[in-house]
Amino acid sequence: MVSLKRSPEPQLIYPRRQAALQQLLETLCIEALPNPDWLLLDEALIHSSSSASRNYERLEFFGDAVLRMGASDYLLTHYPGWSVGDMTSVRNVLVSDRYLSKIARHYHLEDYLVVGDAVKGEALKNKRLLQAQLADAVESLIGAIYQTTQSLQWIRPWLEPFWQNDAIAIYNDPTRQNHKAALQEWTQEHFKELPQYQVSDRVGTVNATERFEAQVWFREKLLGTGTGQTRKGAEQMAARLAIATLPPPQELAPPSPENSSKPH
């Protein structure tokens, strides 16, 4: 595994900032974290508006993958009877900006974030921007802790209590069965764009009960294909299959301007 950590160097950090980060570890119930890399933890809480060269973007990218791994491990361990589609659907909620911002607020991560004045002022007016910042902070903190320890052991104590409280409720939430709404929420959250559906009539096929076939596209990528007795049913099935196999957001590149053959 490629490490984002620097080569060994003196832990040069302001004593007041280090004391604040130590307090944060205590709040997270991981004050016994072995050999904390204070510089890395500090970087995990610096927004790019404060420093273009030293900020949490790389750690947030890495922490997103670690978070998904941790949530997947938790669901597989505690709910082995759930289908892959159900686990994927629940996991998508557990790693969403909305859910992560709730965790961030619980631990008061906003008190430790270093953000440029202009962006800080904008976030006070824009709830979605603030939500994204807090979610990024959770992911970058996860990335920093995992880089330091190479273990989920120091991430579980402050994440799993939320999962224990909410996983079953999310699983039983009737709105979770609206796969089109769930997929739309995911694409809007990450890209502020909507998925597109293309429905065709399957008249003459062997299985006459599944009259319609729907494809769901996003950024020139076919995410899922489903069939159903109605157009809406086929679209729901396509969205459900798409949710179960969603790629990491960074793999969905912007569409090329010369390619306009996909549905709009």
N, C-alpha and C positions, 0 to 999 in steps of 0.2 A: 504494500500500500504506500502510495506517495504521501509524504507528510508535508503539511503546510507549516510546520514549526521551523523556526530559525535554527541555525547552528548555536551550540551553547554559548551564552554570553551573559555578562552580569545583568542582574535584574534591576535595570535602571528605571525606576518609576517613582513618582512623587509619593512620599509616605502617606499623605492624606488620601490619595486615590487608592493606594494599596489597602489602607484600612477600610475604605468603603467597599472594595471588592471582597475583602475578608468578611465583612458584615453580610454581603450578598450571599456568599457561600454558606454562612450560618443560616440565613433565611431559607435557603434551598435545602437545608439539612445535610449538607455535604462539606461541613467545615473541616472534616478529616481528609479532604482531598490530598493525596500524596504529591509532594513537590509541585505546588501550583505554579504555573507559568503566568506570572502576573502581567507580563507584557502581552501575552496572547489573550488573556482574559480582558485586558484593557482594550485591545484592538477589537474584540468581539462586540464592544459597546460603543464604537465610534462610527457615526454616520458619515457617508461620503461628503456631505455638505460641510463637515467640519475639517476633513482632511481628504484630499484627492488621492494621496499616496498611501495612506495608512488608515484603512477603514474595514468594516466587517463584511464587505461583499464576498470575498473568497471564502471566508468562514461560513457565511450564510448559505452559499452554494453547497459546501460540503455538509453542513449541518442538516440541510434539507434531506439529503440521502440517508444520514444516520437516523434522523427522526422517523423516516418511513420504515427503515429496518427495525427500529425499536418498536414502533406501533405494530408492525406485521408480526414480530416475534411475540408480542403480548397477546394479540388476538389469536394466533395459532395455538399458543399455550393454554389460554383460558377458555377459548370457545372452539374446540376442535370439531364440533358438530356443524358449525356454520359453513355455508358454501363459500367458495372463493369469491363469487360475486357479492355476497353479503359482507364478507370481511373487507373487500375492496371498498364497498360503499361506506361502511363505518369508518374505515381508515381515512377515506377522503375527507370526512368531517373532522377527524382527530388532528389532521395536519393542515386544515384550512386556516386562512388568516384570521377569520372570525374566532375560531376556537383558540388559536395560539395567542391572540391578543387578550383573551380572557385569562389565560395562564399568566401572561406578562403582567397584567394589572394586579393579579393576586399577589405576585411577588414584587410589585412596585418597580419593575424594570425601568420605567420611564425616569425614575430618580437617578439612575446610573448611566443613562444614555447621553452621549456627547453629540449634540446636533447643532448645526449652524443656525444663527439667529433667524435668518430669513425663512428657512425650512421649518424651524420650530414654530414660528408665528403662523405659517401657512397651515401646519398640522393642527393648530388650535381651532382653526376654522373648518378644516376638512377632516371629518371623522374617518373616512376611508383611508386617507393618507396616514393618519396617526395609527390606525389599525394595522396597516401594512408595515409601518416602522416597528411597532411592537412585536409583530409576528416575525419579522426579520431578526430582531434582537434575540428572540427565543431560539431560532434556528442557528444563529451565529454562536450563541453561548453553548448550545449543544455541540457544535463543531469544535469549538475551542476546548471544551472539557474532554471530548472524545480524542482529539489530537494529543492531549496531555496524557491520557490514561490508556488509550486503545481499548476501552471497555465501556459497556453500557451500564456497568455497576453504579457509576456516579451520575447517571442521567435518570435512572429508574426512580430514585427516591422522590424526586420532585415532579415527575410527569405521571407516574402510574396512579397516584391517588386520584387524579382527574379522570383517567381512563376507567378506573374501578367504579367511579361514581356515574359515569356518563355512557359507557359502551352499550349497556343493555337498553338504556333509554333511547339512544340513537337507533339501535337495531329495531326497537318497537315503534319508532316514530312513523306514523302513516305517511308523512310527507316525504320520507326517504324512498317510498315506493314510486314517487313521481320522478322517474329516471330522467325525463327530459328537463325538468326543473333543476335537478341535481347537476346534470351535465352543463346546463346553461350557467349555473352559479359558478362552477369551476372555471369555465372559459372566461366569464366576466371578471372573476377574481384575479386570474393570472394575466389576462390579455385585454380585458374590457371589450371583448368581441363575442358574437353569438355563433353557435354551430349552425350549419345549414343542412336541411333534410331534402332528399330527393325520393319521391314515392312513385312506384310503378305498379300497374295492375298485372296480376299473375294469371289472368284468365287463360285456361287451356293447360295449366300445369297439372301434374298428377294429384297433388294435395290441394284439392279445391277449397278446403276449409281455411287455408292460409292464403287468402285472396290477394293481399297486398305485400309488397316488399319495399322496405325503406332503407336508404343509406344515409348515414350521418357523416358530414364532412366538416373538417375544420382546418383552415390554413393549408388547403390543397391536399390534406391527408384524410384518407378514409378511416374513420374511427370505428365504425361498426355497421353491420347489416342485419336487419331483423325482418320477420314476417308476421302477419297477423290477419285476423278476420276484418279489421277496419284499418283505415289509414293511421289513426291515432295509436292503435294497438301495435302496428308495425313500427311506428316511430319510437314508441316506448321500449320495444324490444331492442331496436338498434341502439338507443341511448343506454340501455342497461348493459349491453355487450361492450359498448364503448367505455363506460365507466370501469368495467372489470379489467380493461386492458389499456388504460390511459398511460401514455408515455410520460417521462419527466417533462415539465414545461419547457425546459431549454431545448428539447428535441423538436419542438414545433416552431420551426423557423417562420419568419414572415413570408407570405406568398410572393412569388416572383411576379412583377408587374406585367410581364408579357404573357403570363399564363392565366387565361380567364375562362378555361373550359369547364371548370367545376361549378356546381350550382351556386347561385347567389340569392 
